[in-house]
Amino acid sequence: MTDPGFEVPLHRSLTEPILLGGAPRPLAIVSGTLAAAVGIGLQLWVLGAVLAVVGHTLAVWGAKTDPQFLEVFARHLKYPTHLGV
């Protein structure tokens, strides 16, 4: 089907995004840090736990929808809207 010499074996780790517990790694770290700061720093344990669960759940949902949703969202914010819709 393909021309010989034009295919390269590619390891799965090069194509899959880096996830931490199903969420993008940077977002999981930020969410956990924020929850820990609220829970430990402000001594609001329940609110910290709620922030951790809700933040991680939303991040996992976003990663299931599109594993690169953070990059897409950052690119979306970068470009101004030229059409006044």
VEXZADO-32579 format. One line per 4 residues: number of its first residue (from 1); their letters; for each residue y, z, x of C-alpha. Coordinates in steps of 0.5 Angstrom, whole numbers. Layout:
N
NUM) A) Y,Z,X  ...
***
This chain:
85
1) MTDP) 0,0,0  5,2,6  6,-2,12  2,1,18
5) GFEV) 7,5,23  12,6,17  9,13,15  10,20,18
9) PLHR) 6,26,16  11,31,14  10,38,13  11,42,7
13) SLTE) 16,47,10  21,41,12  22,39,5  22,46,0
17) PILL) 28,50,0  28,57,3  27,62,-3  27,70,-3
21) GGAP) 23,72,-9  24,66,-12  31,66,-11  35,62,-6
25) RPLA) 36,66,0  43,67,1  44,69,-7  38,74,-6
29) IVSG) 42,77,0  49,77,-4  46,80,-10  42,85,-7
33) TLAA) 47,88,-3  52,88,-9  47,92,-13  46,97,-7
37) AVGI) 53,98,-6  54,99,-13  48,104,-14  49,107,-7
41) GLQL) 56,107,-6  59,108,-12  53,113,-14  52,109,-21
45) WVLG) 44,108,-20  43,105,-27  48,100,-26  46,98,-19
49) AVLA) 39,97,-22  41,93,-28  46,88,-23  40,87,-18
53) VVGH) 35,85,-24  40,81,-28  43,78,-21  36,76,-19
57) TLAV) 33,74,-25  39,69,-26  38,66,-19  31,65,-20
61) WGAK) 32,61,-27  37,57,-23  32,56,-17  27,53,-22
65) TDPQ) 32,49,-26  35,46,-19  33,49,-12  39,46,-9
69) FLEV) 44,49,-15  48,53,-10  50,47,-6  51,43,-12
73) FARH) 56,48,-15  60,49,-8  60,41,-8  63,41,-15
77) LKYP) 68,46,-14  70,42,-8  72,36,-11  78,36,-16
81) THLG) 78,33,-23  82,27,-23  81,26,-31  84,30,-35
85) V) 79,31,-40
***
